[in-house]
């Protein structure tokens, strides 16, 4: 690393520097209104233009890299030496990427859960939060101030629900920014499911599916399904090797089956043609991946989503948000989602309404950790009452040992630099 010291520029030079910085960034003012895409695609190219998709279901999961889950999928850029929860453990997520779209170049914008959830719902984490989580996670003071639990950590312009409220778009949340069966922020008052369980790893994600299903059935019967539905499914986080608690395989398999049940049930409903499901991890927990520790699993399914398609386009959390915003007619929340590439390549203007059929778990969901070891004793010290109250790298190592064996060595996190190419350079 090098540091350069330059003389204070005069006004003319400073203006030139500023112009160069602006030209180097992917953001432009025009992108706040206009987006990349193609004519006739279900994802509009201009904010406010109509889309045949009416209902968005946005699911946030917890902390996996691409290689940990999907490295074994043919056609994708995976390294199976880093695979932890392959097709036997996650058959539904594998089925989704085979029947719909495989995304193997998707990256989280967040580093950890503390900023990851704010990024996932607001396309930014503010300066306070980005500085605070580092000291908090490092045990040097501070608390978990994210997900609307402390006003100073909230995004200045709010989160996607605030933008929906301003635009008159109906919305509802299931667990996201709604802890202990109450809303964390004012915009979610009377807009959350009062019996949906947020962070509690003693509750299965398959149970959360049935909690959502109960309310969905009621809303559908009244023709009152909100345009935006945000949900959280948490158990791919796992509890490490804590004795007496579900094994990492059991937790991840439960999470996977809940995803399959969700997409299956929605695909059998009367609104499937007008619906889309987006699924992403809030962060990748510094886990093993041969491309980058931020590369993660992401999924998209729906009536207008392409079938049997592989999309190598570089996307991010902000790309997913930008796509959701364009569907709902919302402006971007920050410069980050304004600059992000929308996921229009995943969609077709010809709907395919074939229902998704879920796959029952191949793993006994009641399997518990029983063997006492250094790593199980370490797991006992972890505070799992809230997301990521433990060092992410250490927890990733525990999961690696649980799957690969106590004496295996987890590869160090990969950090990569990326260069954004123009469309002409790609060709």
C-alpha positions as CSV (number, residue, x, y, z in Angstrom):
1,X,0.0,0.0,0.0
2,X,1.3,3.5,-0.9
3,X,0.3,6.9,0.2
4,X,0.7,9.9,-2.0
5,X,0.9,13.5,-0.8
6,X,-0.1,16.2,-3.3
7,X,-0.2,19.9,-3.1
8,X,-3.6,21.5,-2.5
9,X,-5.0,22.1,-6.0
10,X,-6.3,25.4,-7.2
11,X,-10.0,25.7,-8.1
12,X,-9.4,24.9,-11.8
13,X,-7.5,21.7,-11.0
14,X,-9.9,20.7,-8.3
15,X,-12.8,21.0,-10.7
16,X,-10.9,18.8,-13.2
17,X,-10.2,16.2,-10.5
18,X,-13.9,16.2,-9.6
19,X,-15.0,15.8,-13.2
20,X,-12.6,12.8,-13.5
21,X,-13.9,11.2,-10.4
22,X,-17.5,11.6,-11.6
23,X,-16.5,10.0,-15.0
24,X,-14.8,7.1,-13.2
25,X,-17.8,6.2,-11.1
26,X,-20.7,4.0,-12.6
27,X,-23.2,6.5,-11.2
28,X,-24.7,9.3,-13.3
29,X,-27.6,11.6,-12.6
30,X,-29.4,10.2,-15.6
31,X,-29.4,6.7,-14.0
32,X,-31.7,7.9,-11.3
33,X,-34.5,7.9,-13.9
34,X,-33.2,5.6,-16.7
35,X,-31.8,2.2,-16.4
36,X,-30.1,-0.4,-18.7
37,X,-32.4,-3.0,-20.2
38,X,-34.2,-4.0,-23.4
39,X,-37.4,-3.0,-25.0
40,X,-40.4,-5.2,-24.0
41,X,-38.6,-6.7,-21.0
42,X,-40.7,-7.1,-17.9
43,X,-38.1,-4.9,-16.1
44,X,-38.8,-1.3,-17.2
45,X,-35.9,0.9,-18.4
46,X,-37.4,4.0,-16.8
47,X,-38.7,4.7,-13.3
48,X,-42.5,4.7,-13.3
49,X,-42.9,2.7,-16.5
50,X,-45.3,-0.2,-16.1
51,X,-44.3,-3.9,-15.5
52,X,-46.4,-7.0,-15.9
53,X,-45.0,-8.1,-12.5
54,X,-47.2,-6.8,-9.7
55,X,-46.0,-8.6,-6.5
56,X,-42.4,-8.8,-5.2
57,X,-41.4,-11.3,-2.6
58,X,-37.9,-10.5,-1.3
59,X,-36.3,-13.0,1.0
60,X,-33.1,-12.3,3.0
61,X,-31.1,-15.3,4.2
62,X,-27.9,-15.6,6.3
63,X,-24.2,-15.7,5.5
64,X,-23.2,-18.1,2.7
65,X,-20.8,-17.8,-0.2
66,X,-21.5,-19.2,-3.7
67,X,-18.9,-21.9,-3.5
68,X,-20.2,-23.1,-0.1
69,X,-23.5,-24.0,-1.7
70,X,-23.5,-24.0,-5.5
71,X,-20.0,-24.9,-6.5
72,X,-21.3,-28.3,-7.7
73,X,-23.8,-26.8,-10.2
74,X,-22.8,-27.5,-13.9
75,X,-22.3,-24.4,-16.0
76,X,-21.4,-22.2,-13.0
77,X,-18.1,-20.8,-11.9
78,X,-17.6,-23.0,-8.9
79,X,-14.8,-24.6,-7.0
80,X,-16.0,-27.9,-5.5
81,X,-13.0,-28.0,-3.1
82,X,-14.8,-25.3,-1.2
83,X,-18.3,-26.9,-1.2
84,X,-19.9,-27.4,2.2
85,X,-23.7,-27.6,1.6
86,X,-24.0,-29.1,-1.9
87,X,-27.0,-30.6,-3.7
88,X,-27.7,-33.3,-1.1
89,X,-28.1,-30.7,1.6
90,X,-29.7,-27.9,-0.5
91,X,-31.7,-29.7,-3.2
92,X,-34.3,-26.9,-3.5
93,X,-31.8,-24.2,-4.1
94,X,-30.1,-26.4,-6.7
95,X,-33.4,-27.1,-8.3
96,X,-34.2,-23.3,-8.5
97,X,-31.0,-22.5,-10.3
98,X,-31.4,-25.3,-12.7
99,X,-35.1,-24.6,-13.5
100,X,-34.8,-20.8,-13.4
101,X,-31.6,-18.8,-13.5
102,X,-28.1,-19.6,-12.2
103,X,-26.3,-16.5,-11.0
104,X,-22.6,-17.2,-10.5
105,X,-21.3,-13.6,-10.4
106,X,-23.4,-12.1,-7.6
107,X,-21.8,-10.2,-4.7
108,X,-23.2,-8.9,-1.4
109,X,-22.6,-5.2,-0.7
110,X,-22.5,-5.8,3.1
111,X,-19.5,-7.1,5.1
112,X,-21.4,-8.6,8.0
113,X,-25.0,-8.8,9.2
114,X,-24.8,-5.4,11.0
115,X,-24.4,-3.5,7.8
116,X,-25.7,-6.3,5.5
117,X,-29.3,-6.0,6.4
118,X,-29.2,-2.2,6.0
119,X,-27.6,-2.7,2.6
120,X,-30.2,-5.3,1.7
121,X,-33.1,-3.0,2.5
122,X,-31.6,0.4,1.9
123,X,-28.8,0.1,-0.6
124,X,-26.4,1.7,1.9
125,X,-25.2,1.6,5.4
126,X,-24.5,5.0,6.8
127,X,-21.2,6.3,8.1
128,X,-22.0,5.7,11.8
129,X,-23.0,2.1,11.2
130,X,-20.0,1.3,9.0
131,X,-17.6,2.6,11.7
132,X,-19.5,1.2,14.7
133,X,-19.9,-2.4,13.6
134,X,-16.1,-2.8,13.3
135,X,-15.5,-1.9,17.0
136,X,-18.6,-3.9,18.0
137,X,-17.6,-7.1,16.2
138,X,-14.0,-6.6,17.4
139,X,-15.1,-6.6,21.1
140,X,-13.9,-3.0,21.6
141,X,-17.3,-1.5,22.5
142,X,-20.6,-0.7,20.8
143,X,-23.7,-2.7,20.1
144,X,-25.6,-4.2,17.2
145,X,-27.3,-1.0,16.1
146,X,-28.5,-2.2,12.7
147,X,-32.0,-3.2,11.4
148,X,-33.7,-0.1,12.7
149,X,-32.7,-0.8,16.4
150,X,-31.0,2.6,16.7
151,X,-32.1,5.7,14.8
152,X,-28.6,7.1,14.3
153,X,-27.7,4.0,12.3
154,X,-30.7,4.2,10.0
155,X,-30.3,5.4,6.4
156,X,-30.9,9.1,5.9
157,X,-33.7,8.7,3.4
158,X,-35.1,5.5,5.0
159,X,-35.4,2.0,3.6
160,X,-37.4,0.5,0.8
161,X,-40.6,0.5,2.8
162,X,-40.3,4.3,3.3
163,X,-40.0,4.7,-0.5
164,X,-43.0,2.5,-1.0
165,X,-45.0,4.5,1.5
166,X,-44.1,7.8,-0.3
167,X,-45.1,6.3,-3.6
168,X,-48.4,4.7,-2.3
169,X,-47.1,1.2,-2.9
170,X,-48.4,-1.4,-0.4
171,X,-45.8,-3.3,1.6
172,X,-45.4,-5.8,4.5
173,X,-42.5,-7.3,6.3
174,X,-42.0,-10.7,7.9
175,X,-39.2,-10.6,10.4
176,X,-37.0,-8.0,8.6
177,X,-36.7,-5.0,10.9
178,X,-39.4,-6.5,13.1
179,X,-37.9,-8.1,16.2
180,X,-39.7,-9.7,19.1
181,X,-43.0,-9.4,17.3
182,X,-42.9,-5.6,17.0
183,X,-41.7,-3.1,14.4
184,X,-38.2,-1.6,14.8
185,X,-39.0,1.5,12.7
186,X,-42.2,3.6,12.4
187,X,-42.8,2.9,8.8
188,X,-43.4,-0.7,9.6
189,X,-46.0,-0.1,12.3
190,X,-49.2,-2.0,11.1
191,X,-47.2,-3.4,8.2
192,X,-45.6,-6.5,9.8
193,X,-46.9,-10.0,10.5
194,X,-47.5,-10.0,14.3
195,X,-46.8,-13.8,14.7
196,X,-43.8,-14.2,12.3
197,X,-40.7,-15.1,14.2
198,X,-37.6,-13.0,13.4
199,X,-34.2,-13.9,14.9
200,X,-34.6,-17.1,16.9
201,X,-32.6,-20.2,15.8
202,X,-34.8,-22.4,18.1
203,X,-37.5,-21.9,15.5
204,X,-37.2,-23.7,12.2
205,X,-37.4,-21.9,8.9
206,X,-40.0,-24.4,7.8
207,X,-42.1,-23.1,10.7
208,X,-41.6,-19.6,9.4
209,X,-42.9,-20.7,6.0
210,X,-46.1,-21.8,7.6
211,X,-46.4,-18.6,9.6
212,X,-46.1,-16.6,6.3
213,X,-48.5,-19.0,4.5
214,X,-51.2,-18.5,7.2
215,X,-51.2,-14.7,6.6
216,X,-50.7,-15.0,2.8
217,X,-53.8,-17.2,2.5
218,X,-55.8,-14.6,4.5
219,X,-54.5,-11.7,2.4
220,X,-55.0,-13.5,-0.9
221,X,-58.6,-14.3,0.0
222,X,-59.2,-10.6,0.5
223,X,-57.3,-9.6,-2.7
224,X,-55.0,-7.7,-0.3
225,X,-51.5,-9.1,-0.9
226,X,-49.1,-6.2,-0.7
227,X,-47.0,-5.3,-3.7
228,X,-43.7,-5.6,-1.7
229,X,-43.2,-8.5,0.8
230,X,-39.9,-8.7,2.7
231,X,-39.1,-11.9,4.6
232,X,-36.2,-13.4,6.5
233,X,-35.2,-17.0,6.7
234,X,-32.2,-17.4,9.0
235,X,-31.1,-20.9,9.7
236,X,-28.5,-21.3,7.0
237,X,-26.5,-19.2,9.6
238,X,-26.4,-22.4,11.8
239,X,-25.3,-22.6,15.4
240,X,-21.9,-24.1,14.7
241,X,-21.2,-27.2,16.8
242,X,-23.1,-26.3,19.9
243,X,-24.0,-29.5,21.8
244,X,-27.6,-30.4,21.7
245,X,-28.5,-28.0,18.9
246,X,-29.2,-28.9,15.3
247,X,-26.1,-29.8,13.2
248,X,-25.0,-27.4,10.5
249,X,-26.5,-29.8,7.9
250,X,-29.8,-29.9,9.7
251,X,-30.0,-26.1,10.0
252,X,-29.1,-25.6,6.3
253,X,-31.4,-28.3,5.1
254,X,-34.3,-26.7,7.1
255,X,-33.5,-23.4,5.5
256,X,-33.4,-25.0,2.0
257,X,-36.7,-26.8,2.4
258,X,-38.4,-23.6,3.6
259,X,-37.2,-21.9,0.4
260,X,-38.6,-24.7,-1.7
261,X,-41.9,-24.8,0.1
262,X,-42.2,-21.0,-0.3
263,X,-41.6,-21.0,-4.1
264,X,-43.8,-24.1,-4.6
265,X,-46.8,-22.6,-2.7
266,X,-46.5,-19.2,-4.4
267,X,-46.2,-20.9,-7.8
268,X,-49.5,-22.7,-7.2
269,X,-51.3,-19.5,-6.3
270,X,-53.6,-17.4,-8.5
271,X,-51.0,-14.5,-8.5
272,X,-48.0,-16.5,-9.7
273,X,-48.0,-15.0,-13.2
274,X,-47.7,-11.5,-11.6
275,X,-45.2,-12.5,-9.0
276,X,-41.4,-12.6,-8.6
277,X,-39.3,-14.0,-5.8
278,X,-35.8,-12.6,-5.1
279,X,-33.6,-14.4,-2.6
280,X,-30.2,-13.3,-1.4
281,X,-27.8,-13.5,1.6
282,X,-27.4,-10.4,3.8
283,X,-23.7,-11.1,3.8
284,X,-21.2,-13.9,3.1
285,X,-19.6,-14.1,6.5
286,X,-16.1,-13.9,5.2
287,X,-16.5,-17.5,4.0
288,X,-14.4,-19.5,1.5
289,X,-14.9,-18.7,-2.1
290,X,-12.4,-19.0,-5.0
291,X,-13.5,-15.7,-6.6
292,X,-14.1,-13.4,-3.6
293,X,-15.4,-13.6,0.0
294,X,-18.3,-11.4,-1.0
295,X,-19.6,-13.7,-3.8
296,X,-22.8,-15.2,-2.7
297,X,-25.8,-17.2,-3.7
298,X,-28.8,-15.4,-5.2
299,X,-32.0,-16.7,-6.7
300,X,-34.9,-15.4,-8.8
301,X,-38.1,-17.2,-9.7
302,X,-41.4,-16.2,-11.1
303,X,-43.8,-16.3,-14.1
304,X,-41.7,-14.0,-16.1
305,X,-38.3,-15.4,-15.1
306,X,-36.3,-17.2,-17.7
307,X,-36.0,-21.0,-17.5
308,X,-32.9,-23.1,-17.7
309,X,-30.7,-19.9,-18.0
310,X,-27.2,-19.1,-16.8
311,X,-26.5,-15.4,-16.2
312,X,-22.8,-14.6,-15.7
313,X,-23.5,-10.8,-15.4
314,X,-21.8,-9.1,-12.4
315,X,-24.6,-8.2,-10.0
316,X,-24.7,-7.1,-6.4
317,X,-27.3,-6.6,-3.6
318,X,-27.9,-3.1,-5.1
319,X,-28.6,-4.7,-8.5
320,X,-31.4,-6.8,-6.9
321,X,-32.8,-3.7,-5.2
322,X,-32.7,-1.7,-8.4
323,X,-34.6,-4.4,-10.2
324,X,-37.3,-4.5,-7.4
325,X,-37.5,-0.7,-7.6
326,X,-38.0,-0.6,-11.3
327,X,-40.8,-3.3,-11.0
328,X,-42.6,-1.3,-8.4
329,X,-42.0,2.1,-10.0
330,X,-39.7,3.4,-7.3
331,X,-36.7,5.7,-7.7
332,X,-33.3,4.5,-6.5
333,X,-32.7,5.0,-2.8
334,X,-29.0,5.9,-3.1
335,X,-26.3,6.4,-5.7
336,X,-25.3,2.7,-5.3
337,X,-28.6,1.2,-6.5
338,X,-28.9,4.0,-9.1
339,X,-25.5,2.9,-10.5
340,X,-26.2,-0.9,-10.2
341,X,-26.9,-3.1,-13.2
342,X,-30.6,-4.2,-13.1
343,X,-31.2,-8.0,-13.5
344,X,-33.2,-7.7,-16.7
345,X,-31.3,-10.5,-18.4
346,X,-33.0,-12.9,-16.0
347,X,-36.5,-12.1,-17.4
348,X,-38.5,-12.9,-20.5
349,X,-41.5,-11.2,-21.9
350,X,-43.1,-14.6,-22.5
351,X,-44.4,-16.0,-19.2
352,X,-43.9,-19.6,-18.2
353,X,-46.3,-20.6,-15.4
354,X,-45.1,-24.1,-14.8
355,X,-45.3,-24.5,-10.9
356,X,-42.2,-25.3,-8.9
357,X,-42.2,-28.6,-7.0
358,X,-40.2,-28.6,-3.8
359,X,-37.9,-31.4,-2.7
360,X,-38.2,-32.8,0.9
361,X,-35.1,-32.6,3.0
362,X,-32.6,-35.4,2.6
363,X,-31.3,-34.7,6.1
364,X,-33.0,-35.5,9.3
365,X,-33.9,-32.1,10.6
366,X,-33.8,-33.4,14.2
367,X,-30.1,-34.3,14.0
368,X,-28.2,-32.7,16.9
369,X,-24.5,-32.0,17.6
370,X,-23.3,-34.6,20.0
371,X,-19.5,-34.9,19.8
372,X,-17.6,-32.9,22.3
373,X,-14.5,-31.2,20.8
374,X,-12.5,-28.0,21.0
375,X,-14.9,-26.6,18.3
376,X,-18.0,-27.6,20.1
377,X,-16.7,-26.0,23.3
378,X,-15.9,-22.9,21.3
379,X,-19.4,-22.9,19.9
380,X,-20.8,-22.8,23.5
381,X,-19.1,-19.5,24.0
382,X,-20.8,-17.8,21.0
383,X,-23.7,-15.4,21.6
384,X,-26.3,-16.5,19.1
385,X,-29.2,-14.5,20.5
386,X,-28.6,-12.0,17.8
387,X,-27.0,-12.0,14.4
388,X,-23.2,-12.0,14.3
389,X,-22.3,-11.4,17.9
390,X,-19.2,-13.5,17.1
391,X,-16.2,-12.9,14.8
392,X,-17.3,-13.9,11.4
393,X,-14.1,-15.5,10.4
394,X,-14.0,-17.7,13.5
395,X,-17.5,-18.8,13.0
396,X,-16.8,-19.7,9.4
397,X,-13.9,-21.8,10.6
398,X,-16.2,-23.7,13.0
399,X,-18.6,-24.5,10.2
400,X,-15.7,-25.6,8.0
401,X,-14.4,-27.9,10.7
402,X,-17.9,-29.3,11.2
403,X,-18.3,-30.3,7.6
404,X,-14.7,-31.0,6.5
405,X,-13.3,-32.4,9.8
406,X,-11.5,-31.1,12.8
407,X,-8.0,-31.4,11.2
408,X,-8.9,-29.8,7.9
409,X,-7.7,-26.2,7.2
410,X,-10.1,-23.6,6.0
411,X,-8.7,-21.5,3.2
412,X,-8.1,-17.8,3.9
413,X,-10.8,-15.4,2.6
414,X,-10.2,-14.4,-1.0
415,X,-10.1,-10.6,-1.8
416,X,-10.3,-9.7,-5.4
417,X,-10.2,-6.5,-7.4
418,X,-12.8,-6.0,-10.2
419,X,-12.7,-3.9,-13.3
420,X,-16.0,-2.8,-14.8
421,X,-15.9,-3.2,-18.6
422,X,-18.1,-1.3,-21.1
423,X,-20.4,-3.3,-23.3
424,X,-18.0,-2.7,-26.2
425,X,-15.1,-4.2,-24.2
426,X,-17.2,-7.2,-23.3
427,X,-17.8,-7.9,-27.0
